[in-house]
């Protein structure tokens, strides 16, 4: 049996507006950098109904792949652009329960 995926959840909070700009920046990075990194399985961007938050939901093969992504020079150059727009909280882990209809 294969190891479970690692889910990475990033919650980005903006002080006031700018969600469209942030989503465009995130989308560009996913399409041009993240999707080419080893161990990446998929990403969803969720714009909060509050207009001041964006959630990044990503799936990775391993925690080592997440750490490699964070250390990639292209990502290191990209993170300050995100931090200029929003604060970031991040959690990585394995799913322990899920229920669907």
C-alpha positions in Angstrom: 0.0 0.0 0.0 1.3 3.4 -1.0 2.1 6.1 1.7 -0.7 8.6 2.1 -0.3 12.0 0.5 0.8 15.1 2.5 -1.7 17.9 2.5 -0.4 21.4 2.8 -2.8 24.1 3.8 -1.7 27.8 3.7 -4.0 30.5 4.9 -3.2 33.9 3.6 -4.7 37.0 5.3 -4.8 40.4 3.6 -5.2 43.6 5.7 -7.7 45.1 3.3 -8.7 43.8 -0.1 -6.4 42.8 -2.9 -7.6 39.3 -3.2 -7.7 39.4 -7.0 -4.0 40.5 -7.2 -3.0 37.8 -4.7 -5.0 35.1 -6.5 -3.3 36.1 -9.8 0.1 35.9 -8.2 -0.6 32.5 -6.7 -2.1 31.1 -9.9 0.9 32.3 -11.9 3.3 30.6 -9.5 1.3 27.3 -9.5 1.2 27.3 -13.3 4.9 28.2 -13.8 6.8 26.8 -10.8 4.9 24.6 -8.4 3.5 22.3 -11.0 7.0 21.4 -12.2 8.3 20.5 -8.7 8.9 16.9 -7.8 6.3 15.4 -5.6 3.6 17.9 -6.4 0.1 16.3 -6.9 -2.3 19.2 -7.1 -3.3 22.6 -5.8 -6.6 24.4 -5.2 -7.0 28.2 -4.5 -10.0 29.2 -2.4 -10.9 32.8 -2.1 -12.6 33.5 1.3 -16.1 35.0 1.3 -14.7 37.7 3.7 -12.7 39.2 0.8 -9.6 39.3 2.9 -8.3 35.7 2.8 -7.1 33.0 0.4 -6.5 29.3 1.2 -4.0 27.3 -0.7 -4.8 23.5 -0.5 -2.0 21.4 -2.0 -1.3 17.7 -2.2 2.3 16.4 -2.1 3.7 12.9 -2.3 5.8 13.4 0.9 6.7 15.9 3.6 10.2 15.9 2.1 8.7 17.2 -1.2 7.0 20.0 0.7 10.3 20.9 2.3 12.1 20.7 -1.0 9.5 23.1 -2.5 10.0 25.6 0.3 13.8 25.5 -0.2 13.6 25.8 -4.0 15.3 29.0 -5.2 12.3 29.9 -7.4 10.0 29.6 -4.4 12.5 31.5 -2.1 12.3 34.4 -4.6 8.5 34.2 -4.8 7.7 34.2 -1.0 8.5 37.9 -0.4 6.0 38.9 -3.1 3.3 37.0 -1.2 4.3 38.4 2.2 4.1 41.9 0.7 0.4 41.3 0.2 -0.6 39.0 3.0 0.4 37.1 6.2 0.8 33.3 5.8 0.0 30.5 8.2 0.9 27.0 7.1 0.1 23.5 8.2 1.3 20.2 6.6 0.0 16.8 7.5 -1.7 13.6 6.6 -5.5 13.3 6.4 -6.8 11.3 9.4 -10.5 11.4 8.7 -12.8 12.2 5.8 -16.5 11.8 5.2 -18.4 12.4 2.0 -22.0 11.7 1.0 
